[in-house]
Amino acid sequence: VQLQACGGGLVQPGGSLRLSCAASGSIFSINAMGWYRQAPGKQRELVALISSGGSTNYADSVKGRFTISRDNAKNTAYLQMNSLKAEDTAVYYCNGDLKTSWSNRAVYWGQGTQVTVSS
């Protein structure tokens, strides 16, 4: 199983980016998918989560600016980031709580994608 994250880049304050996280491999089902971020010198923190049914949860710092969504047919989660601020600069990681069989469940992480917000 692999999770491939992409969509990061350099953007000016107030701008937007859309991150994608595609899960591939021997996947039986996917439960929650999430986005986390880690800024230099700081711990990794939760940004947003989405359940298999579409329920969402956001960090207070991104509420109203970021939107997490998923396409279950494509095993892909998205993070739409609007009104970006310098403090959003970080490496963004996606993860997926998924099953590779009826009884085998684990959390998988994708590689990080760098988001830099700077003028």
N, C-alpha and C positions, 0 to 999 in steps of 0.2 A: 504494500500500500504506500502510495506517495501523495503528499499534498504539495501542490505547486502554487506558490503565491507570486503575483506579479502586479504591476501597475504603479509602483512607487516612482518617485522622481523629485525634481526641484520645482517648487511652485512659490509664487509670491504670496505674502499675507493677504487673506481674503479670497484666495483662489480655491479651486476644487481639484480633487483627484478621486479616482475610483480604483479600488484594489479588488483583485479577484483571487480566489483560492479554489483550485480544482483538485478534487480527490480522484485518484485512479488506482487500479489494481483489483484484487479480489475482495470486493466489498459486498457484504450481505445487506447491510443497512447502515444508515447514518443517523445518529441521534442529534445531539447539539453540535453546532459549529461556532467557532468564536475567533475573535481578533484580539490580540494582545500587542503591547508595544513596550519597547525598552529604550529609554534615552540614556546617553552616556552618563555613567556614574550613578544610575538609578536602577531600582529593581523593575523587573518586568511587571506590567500591570494590565488588568483586564480593560479592554476598550468596549467590546460589545459581544453579546451572545445571542444566538437564535436557536430555538428548539426545532425539532422535526416538524412540529405543528405550526411553526411560524411565530411563536411568542418570542419577544425580544427583551433584552436587558442592556442598559448602557451605563458606562461610568458617568458620574455627574458632570465631569469636565467636558464631555462631548455631547451631552443631551441637547437636542435641538439643532445640532450641526451635522452629526454623522447619522447615517442610516445603514443598518445591516439588513441584508436580504439573502435569499437562497433560491436556487433553481434545483429542485430535487431530481429532475430528469437528467440534469447534467452533473450532479454531485458537486455543485459549485456554490460557494458563498461569495458575497460581494460586500464591500464597505464603501459607501458613497460618503466622501468627506467634503463638506462645504465650509465656507467661512474659516478657512484654515488659519491658524495662529502659529507664531514662532514656537510656542511651547508644545505644539503637536509634532515637532521634529523628533523622530525616533526611528528605530528599526521596528517594523510591524511584522508580527508573526500570526499565522492562522493555525488553528487546530481543529481536529474533528474527533468527536467521541463516536466511534463506529464499531460495527461488528464485521468480522471476516467470516463468521459462520454463526449458526444459531446460538452457540454457547461461548464464542470467543469475542470478547469486547475489550477494547483498549483505546487510549487516546493517542493520536498521532499528530505530529507537528510538521508544518512546512518550514522551508527555509525563510529567512527574513527578507523583507523588501524595504529599502531605505526611503523614508519620506523626509524631505528637507523643506522647511518653510522659511524663506529668506528673501529679502529684497536686494 
